[in-house]
Amino acid sequence: MALSDYVHTFGQYLLKRHGERVHKIALDAGFTCPNRDGSKGIGGCTFCNNNSFSPNGQKQRELEEQLDSGRRAISRRTRAKKYLAYFQAYTNTYADVAELDALYRQAMAQQDIVGLCVGTRPDCVSGKVLDLLARYLDEGRIVWLELGLQSAFDETLRRVNRGHGLQEYRATAVEARRRGIPLCTHLILGLPGEDESHYHASLDTVLDIGVDGLKLHALHVVKQTVLANQWRRGEYQPLEREAYIRYACDLIERTPQHIVFHRVTGTAAPDILLAPEWCSQKWNILNGIEFELKRRGHRQGCRVDPDVYLKPAY
């Protein structure tokens, strides 16, 4: 058995839909964030050090070099011959539309790059950006828009200095799906002031609005963040491994089967991770989630009416 026997994973979704393995190559295109450059705030989210989201060490390298490096790393693990350019670090729609089009097309110009995943904030996605992504779909590209919501509670978002609220997410999510753009939403478990009831309510809110994919992360404490200082002062206590696995499995069970899980855990490099230590162990957590679902005898969607939520936009 494997995790994909219990969860509708992104890898298996791509394999079944496209007939072969398609892998993401994470890219850092040098974007910043309105919550850092003064447009909305300074310093960013309390937990944010984007080095923790750049596993291939891609920062400040040309796109072609990053793509080549990503291919080499992936080829050592799989036989994939097609890739998605994953614009990951910071806010990857935070520029003029013409500039974005040139950048995205630069990545897709390579024959084995069959589409895009674009990570961004819900308050930085204009109608023109959505129209641009929709055009790529019309051209036969794979496109996913990834929105970092993290929590559906405005109080929590203010607490972590997120710089936007649920209203902005709702508006962008509705407009993206109206255009048929597949939408993946990020949710973080373990945010300050939240407990299991918040995680369930955030999931329900996202499902009610409409979504096609999900990413689950545990909040981890990394160097050079406000959260790191809060943790050192004893003001924040991260989730334990067993608690995260339990909560993640609960959410997976309550997620309709057609929704794709792009990720069910997040990790940070050991050189910047402060706590919890288990967040550096990706496969340990994946195996733990698989084991817990197997122990329960449950799979994704087993605790939800499949007709309750909106079907995929694509």
C-alpha positions as CSV (number, residue, x, y, z in Angstrom):
1,M,0.0,0.0,0.0
2,A,1.0,3.6,-0.5
3,L,-0.2,7.0,0.5
4,S,-2.0,7.4,-2.8
5,D,-4.1,4.3,-1.9
6,Y,-5.7,6.5,0.8
7,V,-5.3,10.1,-0.6
8,H,-5.9,11.6,-4.0
9,T,-2.4,12.8,-4.5
10,F,-1.1,15.3,-7.1
11,G,1.4,12.9,-8.4
12,Q,-1.1,10.2,-9.1
13,Y,-3.6,12.7,-10.5
14,L,-1.1,13.9,-13.0
15,L,-0.1,10.3,-13.9
16,K,-3.7,9.3,-14.5
17,R,-4.7,12.5,-16.3
18,H,-1.7,12.8,-18.6
19,G,-0.5,9.2,-18.9
20,E,3.0,9.8,-17.5
21,R,4.8,11.3,-14.6
22,V,4.9,15.1,-14.4
23,H,7.0,16.7,-11.7
24,K,7.2,20.3,-10.4
25,I,10.4,22.2,-10.6
26,A,10.5,24.9,-7.9
27,L,11.6,28.3,-9.1
28,D,12.5,31.6,-7.4
29,A,11.9,34.3,-10.0
30,G,13.0,37.2,-7.7
31,F,9.6,38.4,-6.7
32,T,9.0,40.3,-3.5
33,C,5.7,40.7,-1.5
34,P,3.4,43.6,-0.7
35,N,3.7,42.6,2.9
36,R,7.4,43.2,2.8
37,D,8.0,46.1,0.4
38,G,5.8,48.6,2.3
39,S,2.7,48.4,0.0
40,K,0.8,46.6,2.8
41,G,3.5,46.1,5.5
42,I,7.1,45.6,6.4
43,G,8.6,42.3,7.6
44,G,6.1,40.0,6.1
45,C,4.2,37.2,7.9
46,T,5.5,36.4,11.3
47,F,6.4,32.9,10.2
48,C,7.9,33.7,6.8
49,N,11.5,33.1,5.8
50,N,11.2,32.0,2.1
51,N,14.4,30.0,2.3
52,S,12.2,27.4,4.0
53,F,10.1,27.1,0.8
54,S,13.0,26.8,-1.7
55,P,14.2,23.2,-1.3
56,N,16.4,23.3,-4.4
57,G,18.4,26.4,-3.3
58,Q,17.3,28.2,-6.4
59,K,17.4,31.9,-5.2
60,Q,19.0,34.5,-7.6
61,R,19.8,32.1,-10.4
62,E,18.6,32.4,-14.0
63,L,15.4,30.5,-14.8
64,E,17.1,28.2,-17.3
65,E,19.7,27.3,-14.7
66,Q,17.1,26.6,-12.1
67,L,15.1,24.4,-14.5
68,D,18.2,22.4,-15.5
69,S,19.1,22.0,-11.8
70,G,15.6,20.8,-11.0
71,R,15.6,18.3,-13.8
72,R,18.9,16.8,-12.6
73,A,17.6,16.5,-9.1
74,I,14.3,14.9,-10.2
75,S,16.0,12.5,-12.7
76,R,18.0,11.0,-9.8
77,R,14.7,9.9,-8.2
78,T,12.2,9.3,-11.0
79,R,11.9,8.7,-14.8
80,A,9.8,11.9,-15.4
81,K,10.3,13.5,-18.7
82,K,7.7,16.3,-18.3
83,Y,7.7,19.1,-15.8
84,L,5.7,22.0,-14.4
85,A,7.4,25.3,-13.8
86,Y,6.5,26.0,-10.1
87,F,6.8,29.7,-9.4
88,Q,7.0,29.2,-5.6
89,A,9.0,31.8,-3.6
90,Y,7.2,34.9,-2.4
91,T,4.3,36.4,-4.5
92,N,4.5,35.3,-8.1
93,T,1.8,37.5,-9.5
94,Y,3.2,40.7,-8.0
95,A,4.2,42.4,-11.2
96,D,2.8,43.9,-14.4
97,V,0.8,41.4,-16.5
98,A,3.1,41.9,-19.5
99,E,6.1,41.2,-17.3
100,L,4.4,38.1,-15.9
101,D,3.5,36.8,-19.4
102,A,7.1,37.2,-20.5
103,L,8.4,35.4,-17.5
104,Y,6.0,32.5,-17.5
105,R,6.5,32.0,-21.3
106,Q,10.2,32.0,-20.8
107,A,9.8,29.0,-18.5
108,M,7.3,27.3,-20.8
109,A,9.5,27.8,-23.9
110,Q,11.4,24.6,-23.0
111,Q,9.8,21.6,-24.7
112,D,9.5,19.5,-21.6
113,I,7.8,22.2,-19.5
114,V,4.1,21.5,-20.0
115,G,2.6,24.1,-17.7
116,L,2.7,26.2,-14.6
117,C,1.9,26.2,-10.9
118,V,1.8,29.8,-9.7
119,G,2.0,30.4,-5.9
120,T,0.7,33.8,-4.7
121,R,-1.4,35.8,-2.3
122,P,-5.2,36.1,-2.8
123,D,-4.9,39.9,-2.7
124,C,-2.4,40.0,-5.6
125,V,-4.3,38.3,-8.3
126,S,-6.1,40.8,-10.6
127,G,-8.7,39.9,-13.3
128,K,-6.0,40.5,-15.9
129,V,-3.7,38.0,-14.3
130,L,-6.5,35.4,-14.2
131,D,-7.3,36.1,-17.8
132,L,-3.6,35.4,-18.6
133,L,-3.7,32.1,-16.8
134,A,-6.9,31.2,-18.6
135,R,-5.2,31.8,-22.0
136,Y,-2.5,29.3,-21.1
137,L,-5.2,26.8,-20.4
138,D,-6.8,27.5,-23.8
139,E,-3.3,26.9,-25.3
140,G,-3.3,23.4,-23.8
141,R,-1.0,24.1,-20.9
142,I,-1.4,22.6,-17.4
143,V,-2.1,25.5,-15.0
144,W,-2.7,25.6,-11.3
145,L,-3.2,28.8,-9.2
146,E,-2.0,28.3,-5.7
147,L,-3.4,30.7,-3.1
148,G,-1.9,31.0,0.4
149,L,-4.9,31.4,2.6
150,Q,-3.4,29.6,5.7
151,S,-6.6,30.2,7.8
152,A,-10.1,31.3,7.2
153,F,-10.1,33.3,10.4
154,D,-9.4,37.0,10.0
155,E,-8.3,37.3,13.6
156,T,-5.6,34.6,13.0
157,L,-4.5,36.3,9.8
158,R,-4.1,39.6,11.7
159,R,-2.2,37.8,14.4
160,V,0.4,36.5,12.0
161,N,0.6,39.8,10.1
162,R,-0.8,38.2,6.9
163,G,-1.9,41.5,5.4
164,H,-5.2,40.2,3.9
165,G,-8.4,38.5,5.0
166,L,-10.9,35.9,4.0
167,Q,-12.8,38.4,1.8
168,E,-9.9,38.8,-0.6
169,Y,-9.4,35.0,-0.8
170,R,-13.1,34.4,-1.5
171,A,-13.2,37.0,-4.3
172,T,-10.1,35.6,-6.1
173,A,-11.1,32.0,-5.6
174,V,-14.6,32.6,-7.1
175,E,-13.1,34.5,-10.1
176,A,-10.4,31.8,-10.8
177,R,-12.9,29.0,-10.8
178,R,-15.4,31.0,-12.9
179,R,-12.6,31.1,-15.6
180,G,-12.0,27.3,-15.2
181,I,-8.6,27.8,-13.6
182,P,-7.8,24.9,-11.2
183,L,-7.3,26.3,-7.7
184,C,-5.1,24.9,-4.9
185,T,-5.4,26.4,-1.5
186,H,-2.7,26.3,1.3
187,L,-3.8,25.7,4.9
188,I,-1.5,25.8,7.9
189,L,-2.2,23.7,11.0
190,G,-0.8,25.0,14.3
191,L,-1.1,28.8,13.8
192,P,-1.0,30.8,17.1
193,G,-4.3,30.8,18.8
194,E,-5.9,28.0,16.8
195,D,-6.9,24.5,17.6
196,E,-8.6,21.6,15.9
197,S,-12.0,23.4,15.6
198,H,-10.3,26.2,13.6
199,Y,-8.7,23.7,11.2
200,H,-12.0,22.0,10.5
201,A,-13.8,25.4,10.1
202,S,-11.1,26.6,7.7
203,L,-11.4,23.5,5.6
204,D,-15.2,23.8,5.5
205,T,-15.0,27.4,4.4
206,V,-12.6,26.6,1.6
207,L,-14.8,23.7,0.4
208,D,-17.9,25.8,0.5
209,I,-16.3,28.6,-1.6
210,G,-15.0,26.0,-4.1
211,V,-11.5,24.5,-4.5
212,D,-9.8,21.9,-6.7
213,G,-6.7,21.1,-4.7
214,L,-5.3,21.5,-1.2
215,K,-1.9,21.8,0.6
216,L,-1.6,21.1,4.3
217,H,1.4,22.3,6.3
218,A,2.4,22.3,9.9
219,L,3.6,25.7,11.1
220,H,7.3,25.4,11.7
221,V,9.6,27.9,13.3
222,V,12.5,29.0,11.2
223,K,15.4,31.4,11.8
224,Q,15.1,35.1,11.2
225,T,11.3,35.4,11.8
226,V,9.1,37.1,14.3
227,L,7.7,33.6,15.2
228,A,11.2,32.5,16.1
229,N,11.4,35.2,18.7
230,Q,8.0,34.4,20.0
231,W,9.0,30.7,20.3
232,R,12.2,31.6,22.2
233,R,10.2,33.6,24.7
234,G,7.8,30.7,25.2
235,E,4.9,32.5,23.6
236,Y,4.4,29.8,20.9
237,Q,4.4,26.1,21.1
238,P,4.5,24.1,17.9
239,L,2.4,21.0,17.2
240,E,3.7,17.6,18.2
241,R,4.2,15.1,15.4
242,E,1.4,12.8,16.5
243,A,-1.0,15.7,16.8
244,Y,-0.3,16.9,13.3
245,I,-0.7,13.5,11.8
246,R,-4.0,13.1,13.6
247,Y,-5.3,16.5,12.5
248,A,-4.2,16.0,8.9
249,C,-5.9,12.6,8.7
250,D,-9.1,14.1,10.1
251,L,-9.1,16.8,7.4
252,I,-8.3,14.3,4.7
253,E,-11.2,12.1,5.7
254,R,-13.5,15.2,5.5
255,T,-12.3,16.2,2.0
256,P,-14.3,15.1,-1.0
257,Q,-12.5,12.5,-3.1
258,H,-12.3,14.6,-6.3
259,I,-10.1,17.2,-4.6
260,V,-6.4,16.8,-5.2
261,F,-3.9,16.9,-2.3
262,H,-0.8,18.6,-3.7
263,R,0.9,18.1,-0.3
264,V,-0.1,16.8,3.1
265,T,3.0,18.0,5.0
266,G,5.6,20.7,4.6
267,T,9.3,20.7,5.6
268,A,12.1,23.1,6.2
269,A,15.9,22.6,5.8
270,P,17.7,21.6,9.0
271,D,20.0,24.6,8.8
272,I,17.2,27.1,9.3
273,L,14.6,25.0,11.2
274,L,14.3,25.7,14.9
275,A,11.2,23.7,15.8
276,P,9.6,21.3,15.7
277,E,12.5,18.9,14.7
278,W,10.1,16.5,13.0
279,C,9.4,19.1,10.3
280,S,12.7,18.2,8.7
281,Q,11.5,14.6,8.1
282,K,9.2,14.6,5.1
283,W,8.9,10.8,4.6
284,N,8.6,10.2,8.3
285,I,5.4,12.3,8.3
286,L,4.1,10.9,5.0
287,N,4.5,7.4,6.3
288,G,2.8,8.4,9.6
289,I,-0.2,9.7,7.8
290,E,-0.4,6.6,5.6
291,F,-0.1,4.4,8.7
292,E,-2.8,6.3,10.6
293,L,-5.3,6.2,7.7
294,K,-4.6,2.5,7.3
295,R,-5.0,1.9,11.1
296,R,-8.4,3.7,11.0
297,G,-9.5,1.8,7.8
298,H,-10.3,5.2,6.3
299,R,-9.6,7.0,3.0
300,Q,-10.1,10.5,1.7
301,G,-13.7,11.5,1.6
302,C,-15.0,8.8,3.9
303,R,-16.6,11.3,6.2
304,V,-18.3,13.6,3.6
305,D,-21.2,13.5,1.3
306,P,-19.6,13.7,-2.2
307,D,-22.5,15.7,-3.6
308,V,-22.2,18.5,-1.0
309,Y,-19.3,20.5,-2.5
310,L,-18.6,22.0,-5.9
311,K,-17.0,19.8,-8.5
312,P,-13.7,20.6,-10.2
313,A,-13.5,23.8,-12.3
314,Y,-11.5,22.0,-15.0
